[in-house]
Amino acid sequence: MFTKRILTVLLAAMSIISAVSAVFAATIEEQQEYFGVPEPAVKCVKKPPTAPRRIEIENRKGIYIIRVPYERIKLIRPHVTKLLTFNKSVFDALNVELVVNGGYFDANNKHTVSYVMIDGETVLDPTKNESLMNSVSLGKHLDEILDRTEFRVLDCGGEMRFDIQKHSAPASRKRFDRCRIVHSLQAGPELYPNLRMEEEYFVEKNGDKVVRDSITALKKCARTAIGIKGKDLYLIIATVKHKVTLPELAKLCADLELDKAMNFDGGGSTSLNFKGSDNMAYKNFEIISDKKKSARKLKSFLIIN
């Protein structure tokens, strides 16, 4: 009797075990459907690297807008010469992709009026220009002149970045953004987001009357400007076929939605040479302020390769 009861209990237990096993024997698909188990994550597939975007040039009836993609730039730095030199002469001698005119200089004594830094060292220093520093008319405005806007190439923890700031501004504006200035090329004024003609003492007004306009900022002239949009660089060249004032140039920078922009030396100094390695429509392209006979010898340049 006792043995029969034990046997009955064992048979009942086996039935329960069999039923439970049947539930867990369901397929993985059924369990996922029932319990809502997500499918395995899709593995990331590495895409092949894309070719760098090429340097593009847009001609707006005599205003050239040159977009230089960040990933296209292998080398960017200022270049200076002891004697004044044509833009094309630098272009031919260095055999680089692009050369554009840079900062200001004194046409009389050939000395710089703009700071230039290369590899962390100041190579052109306007404070060593005696004509500038001893000028009676400019004496009370030297602080504004020496602190004009400059284009910078920064090393931020091994990452190359570009910036446009006044000369006295620190390289890093954020607490943990460790940057150092590798190269800089000063000219001015800042065009965008703020047009600083008076703050940098290019224009002086007495009330509504303009009493000083040192670079014909308010008249239509050939111009050279540089801007930053994201990581890309923009060069804007206004030729004698489409002269602009600085306020008009600032408006163009706003229309292009640049992050920052500044003016380089312009007028007769406006010069650009472009090899066009990956843009055959502009192969060996050259811009000068007017005709070849009017090309001006310069002191400083920006080179891109």
C-alpha positions as CSV (number, residue, x, y, z in Angstrom):
1,M,0.0,0.0,0.0
2,F,2.7,2.4,1.0
3,T,4.7,1.4,-2.1
4,K,1.7,2.2,-4.4
5,R,1.4,5.7,-2.8
6,I,5.1,6.4,-3.5
7,L,4.7,5.3,-7.0
8,T,1.7,7.5,-7.5
9,V,3.6,10.5,-6.2
10,L,6.6,9.8,-8.5
11,L,4.3,9.5,-11.5
12,A,2.7,12.8,-10.7
13,A,6.1,14.6,-10.2
14,M,7.2,13.2,-13.6
15,S,4.1,14.6,-15.2
16,I,4.8,18.1,-13.8
17,I,8.5,17.9,-14.9
18,S,7.4,16.9,-18.4
19,A,5.0,19.8,-18.7
20,V,7.6,22.3,-17.5
21,S,10.1,20.9,-20.0
22,A,7.6,21.3,-22.8
23,V,7.3,25.0,-22.0
24,F,11.0,25.6,-22.0
25,A,11.4,23.5,-25.1
26,A,9.8,26.3,-27.2
27,T,12.0,27.6,-30.0
28,I,14.1,30.8,-29.4
29,E,11.9,32.6,-31.9
30,E,8.8,31.7,-29.9
31,Q,10.4,32.8,-26.6
32,Q,11.5,36.1,-28.2
33,E,8.0,36.7,-29.5
34,Y,6.4,35.9,-26.2
35,F,8.8,37.7,-23.8
36,G,9.6,40.6,-26.2
37,V,13.4,39.8,-26.2
38,P,15.1,42.1,-28.7
39,E,17.0,40.8,-31.6
40,P,20.8,40.7,-31.4
41,A,22.4,44.1,-32.1
42,V,23.6,44.6,-35.7
43,K,27.4,44.7,-35.9
44,C,28.9,48.0,-37.3
45,V,30.4,47.7,-40.7
46,K,33.3,50.1,-41.3
47,K,32.7,52.2,-44.4
48,P,35.7,52.8,-46.8
49,P,37.2,56.2,-46.4
50,T,35.8,58.9,-48.7
51,A,38.0,61.0,-50.9
52,P,38.7,64.5,-49.5
53,R,36.4,67.2,-50.8
54,R,38.2,69.4,-53.4
55,I,38.9,73.1,-53.2
56,E,35.9,74.8,-54.8
57,I,35.8,78.2,-56.4
58,E,32.6,80.1,-57.2
59,N,32.7,83.3,-59.3
60,R,30.0,85.8,-58.5
61,K,30.6,88.3,-61.3
62,G,34.1,89.2,-60.2
63,I,33.8,88.1,-56.5
64,Y,35.5,84.8,-56.0
65,I,34.5,82.6,-53.1
66,I,37.1,79.8,-52.5
67,R,36.0,77.0,-50.1
68,V,39.0,75.0,-48.7
69,P,37.8,71.8,-46.9
70,Y,39.4,71.1,-43.6
71,E,40.4,67.5,-44.6
72,R,42.0,68.8,-47.8
73,I,44.6,70.9,-45.8
74,K,47.9,69.2,-45.2
75,L,49.9,72.4,-44.5
76,I,48.7,75.9,-43.7
77,R,51.0,78.6,-42.5
78,P,52.1,82.2,-43.1
79,H,55.1,83.0,-45.2
80,V,57.2,86.1,-45.0
81,T,60.0,87.6,-47.2
82,K,62.8,89.9,-46.3
83,L,62.3,91.9,-49.4
84,L,58.9,92.6,-50.9
85,T,57.9,89.9,-53.3
86,F,55.1,89.1,-55.8
87,N,52.5,86.6,-54.7
88,K,53.2,84.5,-57.8
89,S,56.9,84.4,-57.0
90,V,56.2,82.8,-53.6
91,F,53.7,80.4,-55.3
92,D,56.3,79.3,-57.9
93,A,59.2,79.1,-55.4
94,L,57.3,77.0,-52.8
95,N,55.3,74.8,-55.2
96,V,52.2,74.8,-53.0
97,E,48.5,74.5,-53.8
98,L,47.5,78.0,-52.9
99,V,49.0,81.3,-51.9
100,V,47.1,84.5,-51.0
101,N,48.2,87.9,-49.8
102,G,48.3,88.5,-46.1
103,G,49.0,91.4,-43.7
104,Y,49.8,95.1,-43.9
105,F,53.2,96.7,-44.4
106,D,54.6,100.2,-44.8
107,A,55.1,101.0,-48.5
108,N,57.8,103.6,-47.7
109,N,60.1,101.7,-45.4
110,K,58.9,98.1,-46.4
111,H,58.5,97.2,-42.7
112,T,55.5,95.3,-41.3
113,V,52.4,96.9,-39.7
114,S,51.0,93.5,-38.8
115,Y,52.2,90.7,-36.5
116,V,53.1,87.4,-38.0
117,M,53.9,84.2,-36.0
118,I,55.3,81.0,-37.5
119,D,55.9,77.8,-35.5
120,G,55.2,79.7,-32.3
121,E,57.7,82.5,-32.9
122,T,57.0,86.1,-33.9
123,V,58.7,86.6,-37.2
124,L,57.2,90.1,-38.0
125,D,56.7,92.6,-35.3
126,P,55.2,96.0,-35.9
127,T,56.6,97.4,-32.7
128,K,60.0,97.3,-34.5
129,N,58.7,99.5,-37.2
130,E,60.0,102.9,-36.0
131,S,57.9,104.8,-38.5
132,L,54.8,103.4,-36.9
133,M,55.8,103.6,-33.3
134,N,57.1,107.2,-33.6
135,S,54.2,108.5,-35.6
136,V,52.7,111.6,-34.0
137,S,49.3,111.2,-35.6
138,L,49.0,107.5,-34.7
139,G,50.6,107.6,-31.3
140,K,47.4,107.7,-29.2
141,H,45.9,104.9,-31.3
142,L,48.8,102.4,-31.2
143,D,47.0,100.1,-28.7
144,E,44.1,99.6,-31.2
145,I,46.5,99.2,-34.1
146,L,48.8,96.6,-32.4
147,D,45.7,94.7,-31.2
148,R,44.1,94.3,-34.6
149,T,42.5,91.0,-35.7
150,E,44.5,88.0,-36.7
151,F,43.9,84.6,-38.3
152,R,45.2,81.7,-36.2
153,V,46.2,78.1,-36.7
154,L,45.9,76.4,-33.3
155,D,47.1,73.1,-31.9
156,C,44.5,71.9,-29.4
157,G,45.8,68.7,-27.9
158,G,47.0,67.5,-31.3
159,E,44.0,68.7,-33.2
160,M,44.4,71.5,-35.7
161,R,41.9,74.3,-35.4
162,F,41.4,77.7,-36.9
163,D,40.3,80.9,-35.1
164,I,40.0,84.6,-35.7
165,Q,40.7,86.8,-32.7
166,K,42.2,90.1,-31.8
167,H,46.0,89.8,-31.2
168,S,45.8,90.0,-27.3
169,A,43.1,87.3,-27.0
170,P,44.2,84.0,-25.4
171,A,44.5,80.9,-27.5
172,S,42.1,79.0,-25.2
173,R,38.8,80.6,-24.3
174,K,37.4,77.6,-22.5
175,R,38.8,76.4,-19.2
176,F,39.7,72.9,-20.3
177,D,40.3,73.7,-24.0
178,R,44.1,73.5,-24.1
179,C,45.2,75.2,-27.3
180,R,48.3,77.0,-28.3
181,I,48.9,79.3,-31.2
182,V,51.2,77.7,-33.8
183,H,50.8,80.3,-36.6
184,S,49.1,83.7,-36.9
185,L,48.7,86.3,-39.5
186,Q,47.4,89.7,-38.5
187,A,45.6,92.3,-40.7
188,G,42.0,93.4,-39.9
189,P,39.5,94.5,-39.3
190,E,37.2,91.8,-38.1
191,L,34.3,91.6,-40.6
192,Y,32.0,89.1,-38.9
193,P,30.2,88.6,-36.6
194,N,31.2,92.2,-35.8
195,L,32.5,94.8,-38.2
196,R,35.2,96.6,-36.2
197,M,36.5,99.3,-38.5
198,E,36.6,102.0,-35.8
199,E,37.6,99.8,-32.9
200,E,40.7,98.7,-34.8
201,Y,41.4,102.3,-36.0
202,F,40.9,101.9,-39.7
203,V,38.1,104.4,-39.7
204,E,37.7,107.5,-37.4
205,K,34.6,109.6,-37.2
206,N,33.9,113.0,-35.7
207,G,30.2,112.7,-35.1
208,D,28.8,111.6,-38.4
209,K,31.8,112.9,-40.4
210,V,34.5,110.4,-41.4
211,V,37.9,112.1,-40.7
212,R,40.1,109.0,-41.3
213,D,39.7,106.0,-43.7
214,S,43.2,104.4,-43.8
215,I,42.3,101.5,-46.2
216,T,39.5,103.2,-48.1
217,A,37.2,100.9,-46.0
218,L,34.1,102.9,-47.0
219,K,34.9,103.1,-50.7
220,K,34.6,100.3,-53.3
221,C,37.9,98.5,-53.7
222,A,39.4,95.1,-54.5
223,R,39.4,93.1,-51.2
224,T,40.8,89.9,-49.7
225,A,39.1,88.2,-46.7
226,I,39.3,84.9,-44.9
227,G,36.6,83.2,-43.0
228,I,35.8,80.1,-41.0
229,K,32.6,78.0,-41.3
230,G,32.7,74.8,-39.1
231,K,36.1,73.5,-39.8
232,D,36.4,74.7,-43.4
233,L,38.1,77.9,-44.5
234,Y,36.7,80.4,-47.0
235,L,38.7,82.9,-49.0
236,I,36.8,85.8,-50.5
237,I,38.5,87.8,-53.3
238,A,36.7,90.9,-54.6
239,T,38.4,92.0,-57.9
240,V,38.3,95.3,-59.7
241,K,35.4,93.8,-61.7
242,H,33.3,93.8,-58.6
243,K,34.7,96.2,-56.0
244,V,33.1,96.3,-52.6
245,T,33.2,98.4,-49.4
246,L,34.0,96.7,-46.1
247,P,30.4,96.9,-44.9
248,E,29.4,95.2,-48.2
249,L,32.1,92.5,-47.6
250,A,30.8,92.0,-44.1
251,K,27.3,91.5,-45.5
252,L,28.6,88.9,-47.9
253,C,30.2,87.0,-44.9
254,A,26.8,87.0,-43.2
255,D,25.1,85.8,-46.3
256,L,27.6,82.9,-46.5
257,E,26.7,82.1,-42.9
258,L,30.4,82.1,-41.8
259,D,31.2,81.7,-38.2
260,K,33.9,84.3,-38.3
261,A,35.7,86.4,-40.9
262,M,38.3,89.1,-41.2
263,N,39.9,91.3,-43.8
264,F,43.4,90.8,-45.2
265,D,45.3,93.6,-47.0
266,G,43.4,94.5,-50.2
267,G,43.4,97.1,-53.0
268,G,46.6,96.7,-55.0
269,S,47.7,93.9,-52.7
270,T,44.8,91.6,-53.6
271,S,46.5,88.5,-55.0
272,L,45.8,84.8,-55.2
273,N,47.5,81.9,-57.0
274,F,45.9,78.4,-57.1
275,K,47.4,75.2,-58.6
276,G,44.1,73.5,-59.1
277,S,45.4,70.0,-58.6
278,D,41.9,68.6,-58.1
279,N,39.9,71.3,-59.8
280,M,40.8,71.4,-63.5
281,A,38.4,74.2,-64.2
282,Y,40.7,76.5,-62.3
283,K,44.1,75.0,-63.1
284,N,47.0,77.5,-62.6
285,F,44.4,80.1,-61.6
286,E,45.6,83.6,-60.7
287,I,43.9,86.7,-59.3
288,I,45.6,90.1,-59.1
289,S,44.0,93.4,-58.2
290,D,44.0,94.6,-61.8
291,K,46.3,93.7,-64.7
292,K,49.7,92.1,-64.4
293,K,51.5,95.4,-64.6
294,S,49.7,96.6,-61.4
295,A,50.5,93.5,-59.3
296,R,52.0,94.7,-56.0
297,K,55.0,93.2,-54.2
298,L,54.1,92.1,-50.7
299,K,55.5,91.3,-47.3
300,S,53.4,88.4,-45.9
301,F,51.3,85.6,-47.4
302,L,49.2,82.6,-46.3
303,I,50.1,79.3,-48.0
304,I,48.0,76.2,-48.2
305,N,49.0,72.8,-49.4
